[in-house]
Structures are given as structure tokens and as C-alpha cells.
């Protein structure tokens, strides 16, 4: 995400949309890989997945239509700082 913004290839809202698609596809690939290894999902995971998709759709809609670009920059910066913290401390 930061590379897209710093290189000028996309603005914050476009980067958020691209990131959401990437994360979704990456998650599906991970689930397929785990399934091929014999991993079975817990019974309640279907409902959790539906809830996650609904929350992601709602968040993306609000972010794309209601959040000003300046606030989107701060939200993205906050998420990136949290990711760096998690990377360093876990």
C-alpha cells in the first residue's frame, strides 16, 4: 500500500480498495491451501465469514463515499503503524 501511494500510482482511496481485494484473495488462497492439507473449518466459521464479508463491505462503502481524503490518510497511517508494531513485537 505505501508503495502505491509514494510512487503516485494511486491515491489513498484507490489504495484502500486495491488492498482490500488483495487481502481477500490472499485469504482465500490461504484457506484453499489449508483445506488441501486436510484442515477442516469449525462449524461456526461460515457465519463468521459472512459477518466479516458484511463488515468489510460496509467499511469499504463508508470509506469510499463518506470519509474525507485527509481523514483516510490518518486512518491508513494508523493501520500501518499498528502493523509495524505487530511485526516488531510479535
C-alpha distances in whole Angstrom, upper triangle without the diagonal:
4,5,5,7,9,10,11,10,9,10,9,11,10,6,8,10,8,7,10,12,10,11,15,15,15,17,19,20,20,23,25,25,26,29,30,31,33,31,32,30,32,34,32,29,29,29,26,24,25,25,21,21,23,21,17,19,21,17,16,19,19,16,16,20,21,18,18,15,16,16,13,12,14,13,9,11,13,11,9,13,14,12,13,17,17,16,19,21,21
4,5,5,6,8,10,10,10,10,9,12,12,8,10,13,12,10,14,16,14,15,18,19,18,20,23,23,23,26,28,28,29,32,33,33,36,34,35,33,35,37,35,32,32,32,29,27,29,28,24,24,26,24,20,22,23,20,18,21,21,18,18,21,22,19,19,15,16,16,13,11,13,13,9,9,12,11,9,12,14,12,12,16,17,16,18,21,22
4,5,5,6,8,8,9,11,11,14,13,9,12,14,12,12,15,16,14,16,19,19,18,21,24,23,24,27,28,28,30,32,33,34,36,34,36,35,37,39,37,34,34,34,32,29,31,30,27,26,28,26,23,24,26,23,20,23,24,20,20,24,25,22,21,18,18,19,16,14,16,17,13,13,16,15,12,15,17,15,15,19,20,18,20,23,24
4,6,5,6,5,6,8,9,11,9,7,10,12,10,10,14,14,13,15,18,18,18,21,23,23,24,27,28,28,30,32,33,34,37,35,36,34,37,38,36,33,33,33,31,28,29,29,25,24,26,25,21,22,24,21,18,21,21,18,17,21,22,20,19,16,17,18,15,13,16,16,13,14,17,16,14,17,19,17,18,21,22,21,23,26,26
4,6,5,6,6,6,7,10,9,7,10,12,11,12,15,16,16,17,20,21,21,23,25,26,27,29,31,31,33,35,36,37,39,37,38,36,38,40,38,34,35,35,32,30,30,30,26,25,27,25,22,22,23,20,18,20,20,17,16,19,20,18,16,13,14,15,12,10,13,14,11,12,15,15,13,16,18,17,17,21,22,21,23,26,27
4,5,8,9,9,10,14,13,11,14,16,15,15,18,20,18,20,23,24,23,26,28,28,28,31,33,33,34,37,38,39,41,39,40,39,41,43,41,37,38,38,35,33,34,33,29,29,30,28,25,26,27,24,22,24,24,20,20,23,24,21,19,15,16,17,15,12,15,16,13,13,16,16,14,16,19,18,17,21,22,21,23,26,27
4,5,8,10,12,15,13,12,15,17,15,15,19,20,18,21,23,23,23,26,28,28,29,32,33,33,35,37,38,39,41,40,41,40,42,44,42,38,38,39,36,34,35,34,31,30,31,30,26,27,28,26,23,25,26,22,21,24,25,23,21,18,18,20,18,15,18,19,16,16,20,19,17,19,22,21,20,24,25,23,25,28,29
4,6,7,10,13,11,10,14,15,14,15,19,19,19,21,24,24,24,27,29,29,30,33,34,34,36,38,39,40,43,41,42,40,42,44,42,39,38,39,36,34,34,34,30,29,30,29,25,26,27,24,21,23,24,20,19,21,23,20,19,15,16,19,16,14,18,19,16,16,20,20,18,21,23,22,22,25,27,26,28,31,31
4,7,10,12,9,9,13,13,11,13,16,17,16,19,21,21,21,24,26,26,28,30,31,31,34,36,36,38,40,39,40,38,40,42,40,36,36,36,34,31,32,32,29,27,28,27,24,24,25,23,20,22,23,19,18,21,22,21,19,16,18,20,17,15,19,19,16,18,21,20,18,22,24,22,23,26,27,26,28,31,31
4,7,8,6,6,9,10,9,11,14,15,15,17,19,20,20,23,25,25,27,29,30,31,33,35,36,37,39,37,38,36,38,40,37,34,34,34,31,29,29,29,26,24,25,24,21,20,22,19,16,18,19,15,14,17,19,17,16,13,15,16,13,13,16,16,14,16,19,18,17,20,22,21,22,25,26,25,27,30,30
4,6,5,6,9,10,10,12,14,16,16,18,20,21,22,24,26,27,28,30,32,32,34,36,37,39,41,38,39,37,39,40,37,34,34,33,31,29,29,28,25,24,24,23,20,20,20,18,15,16,17,13,12,14,16,14,12,9,11,13,10,10,13,14,11,13,17,16,16,19,21,20,21,24,25,25,27,30,30
4,6,5,6,9,10,10,12,14,15,16,18,20,21,22,24,25,26,28,30,31,32,34,36,37,39,36,37,34,36,37,34,31,31,31,28,26,26,25,22,21,22,20,17,17,18,15,12,14,14,10,10,13,14,11,10,7,9,10,7,6,10,10,8,10,13,13,13,16,17,17,19,21,22,22,25,27,28
4,5,5,6,9,10,11,13,14,15,17,19,20,21,23,25,26,27,29,30,32,33,35,36,38,36,36,33,34,35,33,30,29,28,26,24,24,23,20,19,19,17,14,14,15,12,9,11,11,8,6,10,11,9,10,7,10,11,7,9,12,11,10,13,15,14,15,18,19,19,21,23,24,24,27,29,29
4,5,5,6,8,10,11,12,14,16,17,18,20,21,23,24,26,27,29,30,32,33,35,37,35,35,33,34,35,33,30,29,29,27,24,24,24,21,19,20,19,15,15,16,14,11,13,14,11,9,12,14,13,13,11,14,14,11,12,15,14,12,15,17,16,16,20,21,20,22,24,25,25,27,30,30
4,5,5,6,8,10,10,12,14,15,16,18,20,21,22,24,26,27,28,30,31,33,35,32,33,31,33,34,32,29,28,28,26,23,24,23,20,19,20,18,15,16,17,14,12,14,15,12,11,15,16,14,14,12,14,14,11,11,14,12,10,12,15,13,13,16,17,16,18,21,21,21,24,26,26
4,6,5,6,9,10,10,12,14,15,16,18,20,21,22,24,26,27,28,30,32,33,31,31,29,30,31,29,26,25,25,22,20,21,20,17,16,17,15,11,12,13,11,8,11,12,9,9,13,14,12,13,11,14,13,9,10,12,10,8,12,13,11,12,15,16,15,17,20,20,20,23,25,25
4,5,5,6,9,10,11,13,14,15,17,19,20,21,23,25,26,27,29,31,32,30,30,28,29,30,28,25,24,24,22,19,19,19,16,14,15,14,11,11,13,11,7,10,12,9,8,12,14,13,15,13,16,16,12,14,16,14,12,15,17,15,15,19,19,18,21,23,23,23,26,28,27
4,5,5,6,9,10,11,12,14,16,17,18,20,21,23,24,26,27,29,31,29,29,27,29,31,29,25,25,25,23,20,21,21,18,16,18,17,13,13,16,14,11,14,16,13,12,16,18,17,18,16,18,18,14,15,18,16,13,16,18,15,15,19,19,17,20,23,22,22,25,27,26
4,5,5,6,8,10,10,12,14,15,16,18,20,21,22,24,26,27,29,27,27,25,27,29,27,23,23,23,21,18,19,19,16,15,17,15,12,13,15,13,11,14,16,13,13,17,18,17,18,16,18,17,14,14,16,14,11,14,15,12,12,16,16,14,16,19,18,18,21,23,23
4,5,5,6,9,10,11,12,14,15,17,18,20,21,22,24,26,27,25,25,23,25,26,24,20,20,20,18,15,16,16,12,11,13,12,8,10,12,10,8,12,14,12,12,16,17,16,18,17,19,18,14,16,17,14,12,16,16,13,14,18,17,15,18,21,19,20,23,24,23
4,6,5,6,8,10,11,12,14,15,17,18,20,21,23,25,26,24,24,22,25,26,24,21,20,20,19,15,16,17,14,12,14,14,11,11,14,13,11,14,16,14,14,17,20,19,21,20,22,21,18,19,21,18,16,19,20,17,17,21,20,18,21,23,22,22,25,27,26
4,5,5,6,8,10,10,12,14,15,16,18,20,21,23,25,23,24,22,25,26,25,21,21,22,20,17,18,19,15,14,17,17,13,14,17,16,14,17,19,17,17,20,22,21,23,21,23,22,19,19,21,18,16,18,19,16,16,19,19,16,19,21,20,19,23,25,23
4,6,5,6,9,10,10,12,14,15,16,18,20,21,23,21,21,19,22,23,22,18,18,19,17,14,16,16,12,12,15,14,11,13,16,14,13,16,18,16,17,21,22,21,23,22,23,22,18,19,20,17,15,18,18,14,14,18,16,14,17,19,17,17,21,22,20
4,5,5,6,9,10,11,12,14,15,16,18,20,21,19,19,17,20,21,19,16,15,17,14,11,13,14,11,9,13,13,10,11,15,14,13,16,18,17,17,21,22,22,24,23,25,24,20,22,23,20,18,21,21,17,18,21,20,17,20,22,20,20,24,25,23
4,5,5,6,9,10,11,12,14,15,17,19,20,19,19,18,21,22,21,18,17,19,17,14,15,17,14,12,16,16,13,15,18,18,16,19,21,20,20,23,25,25,27,26,28,27,23,24,25,22,20,23,23,20,20,23,22,19,22,24,22,21,25,26,24
4,5,5,6,9,10,11,12,14,15,17,19,17,18,17,20,22,21,18,18,20,17,14,17,18,15,14,18,18,15,17,20,19,18,21,23,21,22,25,27,26,28,26,28,27,23,24,25,22,20,22,22,18,18,21,20,17,19,22,19,18,22,23,21
4,5,5,6,9,10,11,12,14,15,17,15,15,14,16,18,18,14,14,16,14,11,14,15,12,12,16,16,13,16,19,18,17,20,22,21,22,25,27,26,28,27,29,27,24,25,25,22,20,23,22,18,19,22,20,17,20,22,19,19,22,23,20
4,5,5,6,9,10,10,12,14,15,14,14,13,16,18,17,14,13,16,14,11,13,16,13,12,16,17,15,16,20,19,19,21,24,23,23,27,28,28,30,29,31,30,26,28,28,25,23,26,26,22,22,25,23,21,24,25,22,22,26,27,24
4,5,5,6,9,10,11,13,15,14,15,15,18,20,20,16,17,19,18,15,17,19,17,16,20,20,18,20,23,22,21,24,27,26,26,29,31,30,33,31,33,32,28,29,30,27,25,27,27,23,23,26,24,21,24,25,23,22,25,26,24
4,5,5,6,9,10,11,13,11,13,13,16,18,18,15,16,18,16,14,17,19,16,16,20,20,18,20,23,23,22,25,27,26,27,30,32,31,33,32,33,32,28,29,30,26,24,26,26,22,22,24,22,19,22,23,20,19,23,24,21
4,5,5,6,9,10,11,9,10,9,13,15,15,12,12,15,14,12,15,17,15,15,19,19,18,20,23,23,22,25,27,27,28,31,32,32,34,33,35,33,30,31,31,28,26,28,28,24,24,27,24,22,24,26,22,22,26,26,23
4,5,5,6,9,10,9,11,11,15,17,18,14,15,18,17,14,17,20,18,17,21,22,20,22,25,25,25,27,30,29,30,33,34,34,37,35,37,36,32,33,34,31,29,31,31,27,27,30,28,25,27,29,25,25,28,29,26
4,5,5,6,9,9,11,13,16,19,20,17,17,21,19,17,20,22,20,20,24,24,23,25,28,27,27,30,32,31,32,35,37,36,38,37,38,37,33,34,35,32,29,31,31,27,27,29,27,24,26,28,24,23,27,27,24
4,5,5,7,5,8,9,13,16,17,14,16,19,17,16,19,21,19,20,23,24,23,25,28,27,27,30,32,31,33,36,37,36,39,38,39,37,34,35,35,32,30,32,31,27,27,29,27,24,26,27,24,23,26,26,23
4,5,5,5,6,8,12,14,16,13,14,18,17,15,18,21,19,20,23,24,23,25,28,28,28,31,33,33,33,36,38,37,40,39,41,39,36,37,37,34,32,34,33,30,30,32,30,27,29,30,27,26,30,30,26
4,5,7,10,12,16,18,20,17,18,22,21,19,22,24,23,23,26,27,26,28,31,31,31,33,36,35,36,39,40,40,43,41,43,41,38,39,39,36,34,36,36,32,32,34,32,29,31,32,29,28,31,31,28
4,6,9,12,15,18,20,18,19,23,22,20,23,25,24,24,28,29,28,30,33,32,32,35,37,37,37,41,42,41,44,43,44,42,39,40,40,37,35,36,36,32,32,34,31,28,30,31,28,27,30,30,26
4,6,10,13,15,18,16,17,21,20,19,22,24,23,24,27,28,28,30,33,33,33,36,38,37,38,41,43,42,45,44,45,43,40,41,41,38,36,38,37,33,33,35,33,30,32,33,29,29,32,31,27
4,7,10,13,15,13,15,18,17,16,20,21,20,21,25,25,25,27,30,30,30,33,35,34,36,39,40,39,42,41,43,40,37,38,38,35,33,35,34,30,31,32,30,27,29,30,26,26,29,28,25
4,7,9,12,10,12,15,15,14,17,19,19,20,23,24,24,26,28,29,29,32,34,34,35,38,39,38,42,41,43,40,37,39,38,35,34,36,34,31,32,33,30,28,31,31,27,28,31,30,26
4,6,8,6,8,11,11,11,14,16,15,17,19,20,21,23,25,25,26,29,30,31,32,35,36,35,39,38,40,37,34,36,36,32,31,33,32,28,30,31,28,26,29,29,26,27,30,29,25
4,6,6,8,10,10,11,14,15,16,17,20,20,21,24,25,26,27,29,31,31,33,35,36,36,39,39,41,38,35,37,36,33,32,34,32,29,31,32,29,27,30,30,26,28,31,29,26
4,6,7,9,10,11,13,14,16,17,19,20,21,23,25,26,27,29,31,32,33,35,36,36,40,40,41,38,36,38,38,34,34,36,34,31,33,34,31,30,33,33,29,31,34,32,29
4,6,6,7,9,10,11,13,15,16,17,19,20,22,23,25,26,27,29,30,32,33,33,36,37,38,35,33,35,35,31,31,33,31,28,30,32,28,28,31,30,27,29,32,30,28
4,5,5,6,9,10,10,12,14,15,16,18,20,21,22,24,25,26,28,30,31,31,34,34,36,33,31,33,32,28,28,31,29,25,27,29,26,25,28,28,25,26,29,28,25
4,5,5,6,9,10,11,12,14,15,17,18,20,21,23,24,25,27,29,30,30,34,34,36,33,31,33,33,29,29,31,30,26,29,31,28,27,30,30,27,29,32,31,28
4,5,5,6,9,10,11,12,14,15,16,18,20,21,22,24,26,27,28,28,32,33,34,31,29,32,31,28,28,31,29,26,28,30,27,26,30,30,27,29,32,31,29
4,5,5,6,9,10,10,12,14,15,16,18,20,21,22,24,26,26,26,30,30,32,29,27,29,28,25,25,27,25,22,25,27,23,23,26,26,23,25,28,27,25
4,5,5,6,9,10,10,12,14,15,16,18,20,21,22,24,25,25,29,29,31,28,26,28,28,24,24,26,25,22,24,26,23,22,26,26,23,25,28,28,25
4,5,5,6,9,10,11,12,14,15,16,18,20,21,23,24,24,28,29,31,28,25,28,28,24,24,28,26,23,26,28,25,24,28,29,26,28,31,31,28
4,5,5,6,8,10,10,12,14,15,16,18,20,21,22,22,26,27,28,25,23,26,26,22,23,25,24,21,24,26,23,23,27,27,24,26,30,29,27
4,5,5,6,9,10,10,12,14,15,16,18,20,20,20,24,24,26,23,21,23,23,19,19,22,21,18,20,23,20,19,23,23,21,23,26,26,24
4,5,5,6,9,10,10,12,14,15,16,18,19,20,23,24,26,23,21,23,24,20,20,23,22,19,21,24,22,21,25,26,24,25,29,28,27
4,5,5,6,9,10,11,12,14,15,16,17,18,22,23,25,23,20,23,24,20,21,24,23,20,23,25,23,23,27,27,25,27,31,30,29
4,5,5,6,8,10,11,12,14,15,16,16,20,21,23,20,18,21,20,17,17,21,19,17,20,22,20,20,24,24,22,25,28,27,26
4,5,5,6,8,10,10,12,14,15,15,18,19,21,18,16,18,19,15,15,19,18,15,18,20,19,18,22,23,21,23,26,26,25
4,5,5,6,9,10,10,12,14,15,18,19,21,19,16,20,20,17,17,21,20,18,20,23,22,21,25,26,25,26,30,30,29
4,5,5,6,9,10,11,11,13,16,18,20,17,15,19,19,16,17,20,20,18,21,23,22,22,26,26,25,27,30,30,30
4,5,5,6,8,10,10,10,14,15,17,14,12,15,16,12,13,17,16,14,17,20,18,19,22,23,22,24,27,27,27
4,5,5,6,8,10,10,13,14,16,14,11,15,16,13,13,17,17,15,17,20,19,19,22,24,23,25,28,29,28
4,5,5,6,8,10,13,14,17,15,13,16,18,15,16,19,19,18,20,23,23,23,26,27,27,28,31,32,32
4,6,5,5,7,10,12,15,12,11,15,15,13,14,18,17,17,20,22,21,22,25,26,26,28,31,31,31
4,6,6,5,8,9,12,10,7,11,12,10,11,14,15,14,16,19,19,19,22,24,24,25,28,29,29
4,6,7,9,9,13,12,9,13,15,13,13,17,18,17,19,21,22,22,25,26,26,28,30,32,32
4,6,8,10,13,12,11,15,16,15,16,19,20,19,22,24,24,25,28,29,29,31,34,35,35
4,6,9,12,10,10,14,15,13,15,18,18,19,21,23,23,24,27,28,29,31,33,34,34
4,6,8,6,6,10,11,10,12,15,15,15,18,20,20,22,24,25,26,28,30,31,31
4,6,5,6,9,10,11,12,14,16,17,18,20,21,23,25,26,27,29,31,32,33
4,5,5,6,9,10,10,12,14,15,16,18,20,21,22,24,26,27,29,30,31
4,5,5,7,9,10,11,13,15,16,17,19,20,21,23,25,26,27,29,30
4,5,5,6,9,10,11,12,14,15,17,18,20,21,23,24,26,27,28
4,5,5,6,8,10,11,12,14,15,16,18,20,21,22,24,26,27
4,5,5,6,9,10,11,12,14,15,16,18,20,21,23,24,26
4,5,5,6,9,10,10,12,14,15,16,18,20,21,22,24
4,5,5,6,9,10,11,12,14,15,17,18,20,21,22
4,5,5,6,9,10,11,12,14,15,16,18,20,21
4,6,5,6,9,10,11,12,14,15,17,18,20
4,5,5,6,9,10,11,12,14,15,16,18
4,5,5,6,9,10,11,12,14,15,16
4,5,5,6,9,10,10,12,14,15
4,5,5,6,9,10,11,12,14
4,5,5,6,9,10,10,12
4,5,5,6,9,10,10
4,5,5,6,9,10
4,5,5,6,8
4,6,5,6
4,6,6
4,6
4
